[in-house]
């Protein structure tokens, strides 16, 4: 089983899933470039949450194109609403709950509109830039 690591060199983090060879190679490159200090921690994913939290980035995939990933950040929260911002949206959205009790919202309302769920956190380990972000 492949382990996940977070690596930081003098406070600059590099996130991703690395095998032990990649970790060793990256550490040597970074240590040489910044003067020798580095730290490796095994990545422990955050517990899935059923509620949206302020300051957290969320993602969802497009229904019509699996390679297209939407991403946004929650900037304000009330009991029934979230205010989000991204390159596509800067608006208030009404929060609903599904049958499992997980919160979700749709920033737009059309047939293939994206649905953001509270348990889909863009946690930094998943490099969304390589997913063809919309």
Secondary structure as UniProt FT lines:
FT   STRAND          5..9
FT   TURN            10..11
FT   STRAND          12..16
FT   HELIX           20..34
FT   STRAND          39..42
FT   TURN            54..55
FT   STRAND          57..61
FT   TURN            66..67
FT   STRAND          69..77
FT   STRAND          81..85
FT   STRAND          90..94
FT   STRAND          96..97
FT   TURN            99..100
FT   STRAND          103..105
FT   TURN            111..112
FT   STRAND          116..117
FT   TURN            118..119
FT   HELIX           128..131
//
